[in-house]
């Protein structure tokens, strides 16, 4: 996957919902786990999986920030450890 293809895929992924991204990520992981693909194809699948994983992480991080904002109180911010 060259840089142009990677950028195009990242743009497509940025428009996906979390659920769509997870579904595609799971599909790619299954392909890698099944084996039988050549090295170049495996690397392309891995690159796509990393892009999807990063998108999912961004969505989750954004959700965590939104939750923290909701937990604001009049006496300040009430932070909760979400781990």
C-alpha positions in Angstrom: 0.0 0.0 0.0 1.6 3.2 -1.1 1.2 6.6 0.7 -1.6 7.8 -1.6 -3.6 4.6 -1.1 -3.0 4.7 2.7 -4.2 8.4 2.8 -7.3 7.5 0.8 -8.1 4.6 3.0 -7.6 6.7 6.1 -10.0 9.3 4.7 -12.6 6.6 4.1 -12.1 5.2 7.6 -12.5 8.7 9.2 -16.1 8.7 7.9 -16.9 5.3 9.4 -18.8 4.7 12.6 -17.0 2.9 15.5 -19.0 -0.2 14.8 -18.2 -0.2 11.1 -14.5 0.2 11.9 -14.5 -2.6 14.4 -16.3 -4.9 12.0 -13.7 -4.3 9.2 -10.9 -4.6 11.7 -12.2 -8.0 12.9 -12.5 -9.1 9.3 -8.9 -8.1 8.6 -7.6 -9.9 11.7 -9.5 -13.0 10.6 -7.7 -12.9 7.2 -4.3 -12.6 8.9 -5.0 -15.3 11.4 -6.2 -17.7 8.6 -2.9 -17.3 6.9 -2.4 -18.4 3.3 -1.7 -14.8 2.0 1.6 -13.8 0.6 3.8 -11.3 2.5 2.8 -8.2 0.4 -0.9 -8.8 0.9 -0.4 -9.5 4.6 1.5 -6.2 5.0 -1.3 -4.4 3.2 -3.9 -6.0 5.4 -1.8 -5.1 8.5 -1.5 -1.4 7.3 -5.3 -1.2 6.9 -5.8 -2.8 10.3 -3.5 -0.2 11.9 -5.5 2.6 10.3 -8.7 1.1 11.5 -7.3 0.5 15.0 -6.1 4.2 15.2 -9.6 5.4 14.2 -11.3 3.2 16.8 -8.9 4.5 19.5 -9.6 8.1 18.5 -13.4 7.5 18.7 -13.0 5.9 22.2 -10.7 8.7 23.4 -13.3 11.3 22.2 -16.0 9.4 24.1 -13.9 9.5 27.2 -13.4 13.2 26.9 -17.1 13.7 26.4 -17.9 11.6 29.5 -15.4 13.7 31.6 -17.1 16.9 30.3 -20.5 15.5 31.3 -19.2 14.8 34.8 -18.3 18.4 35.4 -19.9 19.8 38.5 -20.3 23.3 39.9 -17.4 22.7 42.3 -15.1 21.7 39.5 -14.4 18.6 37.4 -15.1 15.2 38.9 -12.8 12.9 37.1 -13.2 9.1 37.1 -10.6 6.6 36.1 -12.2 4.6 33.2 -9.6 1.9 33.2 
